[in-house]
Amino acid sequence: MVGMHSEPVEDPLLDDASRRILLLTSKQELTGPAIAYALDLPLAECYRKVAALVRAGYLTIAGYSVNAHKRAHKIYRAKLDGVEVYYSRDRIRMRVPKRGPGIDGMNIEVVIPERRTSE
């Protein structure tokens, strides 16, 4: 086909913050602002990473939530077919099978940060 140009798409799981988002949403369904808060990420960066995970098929939209200011937010859930996830008090370990050409299976361990307290 003339004019067709394709660029390789980098797997979002190669990024640490994206892996942390996937692990967090494998434990519970969360909105974008809740993910950003839990992982101490800027909201815009969080939404870029969430969008990449959705496009790659790692996250799905589980529903919608309306906050006190009547703003609707999508609720995200990890889509983990064939993925093994192990939880402990302060760590999550995950084994991800091969997802595409050139991407080998991954073993990931994430230390969960302590929750921030408001002063």
Helices and strands as residue ranges (DSSP letters): G 12-14, H 16-27, E 30-31, H 32-39, H 43-56, E 59-66, E 72-78, E 84-87, E 91-96, E 106-111
